[in-house]
Amino acid sequence: MKEVILDIVNHKGKQILLFKFPYDTELTSLVKTLPGASWSRTYKGWYVLFKAEMLTRSKEIFKEKARLMAPGLKEKLAKIAEQREPLKDTILSEEVLADIERFKSWMSSRRYSESTILTYVEALKSFLKFCNDRALAEISNEDVIRYNNDYILKNGLSASYQNQVVNALKLFFRTIQSRKLNAEEIHRPKRSFVLPVILSPEEVAGMLNSLENIKHKTMLALIYSGGLRRSELLNLRLEDIDSKRMFISIKAAKGKKDRMVPLSEMILEMLRLYYKEYKPQHYLFEGQKAGKYTESSLEEVFHKAKKLAGIKKSVSLHTLRHSYATHLLEGGTNLRYIQELLGHKSPKTTQIYTHVTNDGLSRVLSPIEKLKLKF
């Protein structure tokens, strides 16, 4: 599958979203559909002015055609949110800007992620600029519907961005304006039902066996063995490995929830070999300067293993988690236990794996087998 490298850089005093890929007419046509897309001689790539909505939309347009490579992008998004100066905008009034700042502070105090704060604030600013002729107290559901029709749909913005706008506005008006928007009257797009790509046990083994570095092998093996998210792996500390009770403690995971996952004998043996060689001090997996191992480096390890194993499927690091859940289901593990192991809040989230398991489906005999065909 084609690859597009995504980055956020400074260009002529502004932050831009940069797309780099070898010459390809199809990918060029796709990137040109983004509003304001231009070619940069300096960076030798296509770019648009950076906005959260553009990041979301770019993921949508490339989804079927290319795999997006974005090493370090999450860290840059967090840094942008952290270093952002107080909002200065001649279009919005000081009163509105003050309310936006209060909204940011409220989300920060509730421990919303930096990327969510950035996305919600950008969506809110865009909407309020659209409705700048109206006071906040006068804004209603009809304005949201008008914004959806005359801005989001007109500019071809994604369904996921549309949902983000609705979520941001509902939260802003409830927390800062102390009034609710009627969610039933706001148009929401239907969510697309996309099945995850699954690696077979043989493909997972091929990837892990392709790595000679014990640290790299152990990281990917640990993700697969417990269905961990990348952030959960990177946040693990030495004391989170309980070799006596044979459990791994996952702390403050998605939704600020703790959970326990079983520690396999094989993983424990790998961890001991890894520790003997690297001797980490604080985090279970550390970078060269003893800090937390980065997401971008972990992504590079995964794609190196994928390439070495000769896997052509369009997969990501998260595919290991999907594969873990699917293989558990195919092995007869109850769906309720899988939900707990993955840390899913709703069983509906876990049920998606019933659509990709080979168990049962592989035993269904197609009616064509009963036909007497000549070929």
KAPE-V617679 format. One record per residue. N is the residue number from 1. RES is the residue in three letters. PHI is phi in whole degrees, 0 to 359 (none if undefined). D_FIRST is the distance of its C-alpha to the first C-alpha in Angstrom with 1 decimal. Layout:
((N RES PHI D_FIRST) (N RES PHI D_FIRST))
This chain:
((1 MET none 0.0) (2 LYS 295 3.8) (3 GLU 237 6.5) (4 VAL 236 10.0) (5 ILE 270 13.0) (6 LEU 250 15.7) (7 ASP 207 19.3) (8 ILE 245 22.9) (9 VAL 224 25.3) (10 ASN 270 28.8) (11 HIS 216 29.2) (12 LYS 57 32.7) (13 GLY 81 34.1) (14 LYS 231 31.5) (15 GLN 275 28.5) (16 ILE 235 25.2) (17 LEU 263 21.7) (18 LEU 257 19.7) (19 PHE 242 16.2) (20 LYS 235 15.0) (21 PHE 199 12.2) (22 PRO 301 12.7) (23 TYR 308 14.4) (24 ASP 204 12.5) (25 THR 295 14.9) (26 GLU 292 12.8) (27 LEU 293 11.9) (28 THR 297 15.5) (29 SER 297 16.9) (30 LEU 294 15.4) (31 VAL 293 16.8) (32 LYS 290 20.0) (33 THR 285 20.6) (34 LEU 284 21.4) (35 PRO 303 25.2) (36 GLY 80 26.4) (37 ALA 298 23.1) (38 SER 221 24.3) (39 TRP 264 23.3) (40 SER 253 24.6) (41 ARG 290 26.0) (42 THR 297 26.8) (43 TYR 263 23.3) (44 LYS 54 21.5) (45 GLY 197 19.2) (46 TRP 273 19.5) (47 TYR 210 21.5) (48 VAL 225 23.6) (49 LEU 300 26.5) (50 PHE 288 25.6) (51 LYS 214 26.5) (52 ALA 302 25.4) (53 GLU 293 24.8) (54 MET 290 22.5) (55 LEU 297 20.4) (56 THR 297 20.3) (57 ARG 292 19.6) (58 SER 297 16.7) (59 LYS 297 15.0) (60 GLU 290 15.9) (61 ILE 288 14.7) (62 PHE 267 11.2) (63 LYS 307 10.9) (64 GLU 269 9.6) (65 LYS 251 7.4) (66 ALA 207 5.9) (67 ARG 264 6.7) (68 LEU 277 10.2) (69 MET 255 11.8) (70 ALA 225 15.6) (71 PRO 297 17.7) (72 GLY 80 21.3) (73 LEU 293 20.8) (74 LYS 297 22.8) (75 GLU 296 25.6) (76 LYS 292 25.8) (77 LEU 298 26.1) (78 ALA 296 28.8) (79 LYS 292 30.6) (80 ILE 300 30.6) (81 ALA 294 32.2) (82 GLU 289 34.6) (83 GLN 266 35.8) (84 ARG 300 35.9) (85 GLU 284 39.4) (86 PRO 308 41.6) (87 LEU 302 40.4) (88 LYS 235 42.0) (89 ASP 210 41.7) (90 THR 290 44.5) (91 ILE 280 43.4) (92 LEU 274 43.7) (93 SER 289 47.2) (94 GLU 298 48.1) (95 GLU 295 48.8) (96 VAL 293 45.3) (97 LEU 299 43.8) (98 ALA 295 46.0) (99 ASP 294 44.8) (100 ILE 295 41.2) (101 GLU 297 42.1) (102 ARG 297 43.9) (103 PHE 296 40.8) (104 LYS 299 38.7) (105 SER 296 41.5) (106 TRP 297 41.7) (107 MET 294 38.0) (108 SER 297 38.2) (109 SER 293 41.3) (110 ARG 268 39.6) (111 ARG 63 36.8) (112 TYR 294 34.0) (113 SER 293 30.9) (114 GLU 298 30.7) (115 SER 293 27.4) (116 THR 293 29.2) (117 ILE 300 32.3) (118 LEU 298 30.5) (119 THR 297 28.6) (120 TYR 295 31.9) (121 VAL 294 34.0) (122 GLU 296 31.8) (123 ALA 295 31.7) (124 LEU 296 35.5) (125 LYS 299 36.3) (126 SER 300 34.4) (127 PHE 294 36.4) (128 LEU 292 39.7) (129 LYS 293 39.4) (130 PHE 297 38.8) (131 CYS 256 42.0) (132 ASN 295 43.9) (133 ASP 277 46.9) (134 ARG 235 47.6) (135 ALA 288 48.9) (136 LEU 303 47.0) (137 ALA 293 49.7) (138 GLU 266 49.3) (139 ILE 291 45.6) (140 SER 225 44.9) (141 ASN 302 42.3) (142 GLU 298 42.9) (143 ASP 291 41.5) (144 VAL 294 38.3) (145 ILE 296 37.9) (146 ARG 296 38.7) (147 TYR 297 36.2) (148 ASN 298 33.5) (149 ASN 287 34.5) (150 ASP 268 35.3) (151 TYR 236 32.8) (152 ILE 296 29.7) (153 LEU 290 29.4) (154 LYS 296 30.6) (155 ASN 265 28.0) (156 GLY 69 25.2) (157 LEU 287 24.6) (158 SER 286 22.7) (159 ALA 295 24.4) (160 SER 294 23.7) (161 TYR 294 25.4) (162 GLN 301 28.2) (163 ASN 293 28.7) (164 GLN 297 28.8) (165 VAL 298 31.5) (166 VAL 299 33.6) (167 ASN 298 33.4) (168 ALA 296 34.4) (169 LEU 292 37.2) (170 LYS 301 38.6) (171 LEU 292 38.7) (172 PHE 298 40.2) (173 PHE 290 43.0) (174 ARG 287 43.8) (175 THR 272 44.1) (176 ILE 261 45.3) (177 GLN 263 47.0) (178 SER 55 48.3) (179 ARG 210 47.5) (180 LYS 252 44.9) (181 LEU 271 42.8) (182 ASN 281 43.0) (183 ALA 299 39.4) (184 GLU 293 40.3) (185 GLU 268 40.9) (186 ILE 271 37.7) (187 HIS 288 34.9) (188 ARG 244 31.8) (189 PRO 287 28.6) (190 LYS 290 27.7) (191 ARG 286 25.0) (192 SER 287 21.9) (193 PHE 257 21.6) (194 VAL 250 18.1) (195 LEU 280 17.9) (196 PRO 288 16.2) (197 VAL 281 13.7) (198 ILE 241 16.0) (199 LEU 270 15.9) (200 SER 285 18.8) (201 PRO 304 21.6) (202 GLU 292 20.9) (203 GLU 290 17.3) (204 VAL 298 18.9) (205 ALA 298 21.6) (206 GLY 297 19.3) (207 MET 294 17.6) (208 LEU 294 21.1) (209 ASN 288 22.8) (210 SER 285 20.4) (211 LEU 265 21.9) (212 GLU 269 25.3) (213 ASN 290 26.1) (214 ILE 296 28.2) (215 LYS 294 27.5) (216 HIS 296 23.7) (217 LYS 298 24.1) (218 THR 293 26.7) (219 MET 298 24.7) (220 LEU 292 21.8) (221 ALA 296 24.3) (222 LEU 291 26.5) (223 ILE 299 23.8) (224 TYR 291 23.1) (225 SER 291 26.8) (226 GLY 236 27.9) (227 GLY 64 25.1) (228 LEU 278 25.3) (229 ARG 282 23.6) (230 ARG 299 22.6) (231 SER 295 25.7) (232 GLU 294 27.9) (233 LEU 295 27.0) (234 LEU 290 27.5) (235 ASN 271 30.8) (236 LEU 296 32.3) (237 ARG 248 35.5) (238 LEU 304 37.4) (239 GLU 287 39.9) (240 ASP 281 37.3) (241 ILE 263 37.1) (242 ASP 259 40.1) (243 SER 284 40.6) (244 LYS 279 43.9) (245 ARG 271 42.8) (246 MET 61 39.2) (247 PHE 226 37.5) (248 ILE 247 35.1) (249 SER 267 36.1) (250 ILE 258 33.5) (251 LYS 250 35.3) (252 ALA 50 34.9) (253 ALA 282 31.4) (254 LYS 304 29.9) (255 GLY 80 32.9) (256 LYS 59 35.1) (257 LYS 252 35.6) (258 ASP 267 36.4) (259 ARG 203 35.6) (260 MET 240 36.0) (261 VAL 233 33.6) (262 PRO 296 34.7) (263 LEU 257 34.5) (264 SER 280 33.8) (265 GLU 298 35.9) (266 MET 296 33.0) (267 ILE 295 31.5) (268 LEU 299 35.1) (269 GLU 295 35.4) (270 MET 296 32.1) (271 LEU 297 33.3) (272 ARG 293 36.6) (273 LEU 295 35.1) (274 TYR 297 32.9) (275 TYR 296 35.9) (276 LYS 299 38.1) (277 GLU 273 35.9) (278 TYR 255 34.8) (279 LYS 48 37.6) (280 PRO 296 36.1) (281 GLN 262 38.8) (282 HIS 236 37.8) (283 TYR 281 34.3) (284 LEU 298 33.0) (285 PHE 237 30.1) (286 GLU 239 31.0) (287 GLY 279 29.6) (288 GLN 294 31.4) (289 LYS 259 34.1) (290 ALA 71 34.8) (291 GLY 275 33.2) (292 LYS 296 30.7) (293 TYR 298 27.3) (294 THR 274 24.8) (295 GLU 296 21.8) (296 SER 297 19.7) (297 SER 293 20.9) (298 LEU 295 20.1) (299 GLU 300 16.5) (300 GLU 297 16.3) (301 VAL 298 18.0) (302 PHE 299 15.6) (303 HIS 290 12.4) (304 LYS 295 14.7) (305 ALA 296 15.7) (306 LYS 298 12.4) (307 LYS 294 11.7) (308 LEU 296 15.3) (309 ALA 277 15.2) (310 GLY 71 12.4) (311 ILE 275 10.6) (312 LYS 262 7.3) (313 LYS 297 7.8) (314 SER 279 6.6) (315 VAL 232 9.8) (316 SER 231 12.1) (317 LEU 303 15.6) (318 HIS 294 17.2) (319 THR 299 15.7) (320 LEU 298 18.4) (321 ARG 293 21.0) (322 HIS 300 19.8) (323 SER 294 19.9) (324 TYR 304 23.3) (325 ALA 295 24.7) (326 THR 294 23.5) (327 HIS 293 24.8) (328 LEU 297 28.1) (329 LEU 296 28.5) (330 GLU 293 27.9) (331 GLY 275 30.5) (332 GLY 100 33.1) (333 THR 291 33.1) (334 ASN 298 34.6) (335 LEU 300 32.4) (336 ARG 295 35.0) (337 TYR 293 34.6) (338 ILE 297 30.8) (339 GLN 302 31.4) (340 GLU 293 33.7) (341 LEU 296 31.5) (342 LEU 276 28.6) (343 GLY 78 31.0) (344 HIS 283 30.3) (345 LYS 286 33.0) (346 SER 246 32.8) (347 PRO 295 32.4) (348 LYS 298 30.4) (349 THR 295 27.4) (350 THR 286 27.6) (351 GLN 294 28.1) (352 ILE 299 24.4) (353 TYR 287 24.0) (354 THR 290 26.4) (355 HIS 272 23.9) (356 VAL 242 21.3) (357 THR 285 23.8) (358 ASN 279 24.5) (359 ASP 296 28.2) (360 GLY 90 30.2) (361 LEU 299 27.4) (362 SER 292 27.0) (363 ARG 266 30.8) (364 VAL 284 30.8) (365 LEU 268 31.9) (366 SER 295 30.6) (367 PRO 297 33.7) (368 ILE 293 32.4) (369 GLU 296 33.5) (370 LYS 270 37.0) (371 LEU 271 36.9) (372 LYS 265 38.3) (373 LEU 256 35.9) (374 LYS 252 36.3) (375 PHE 204 33.3))
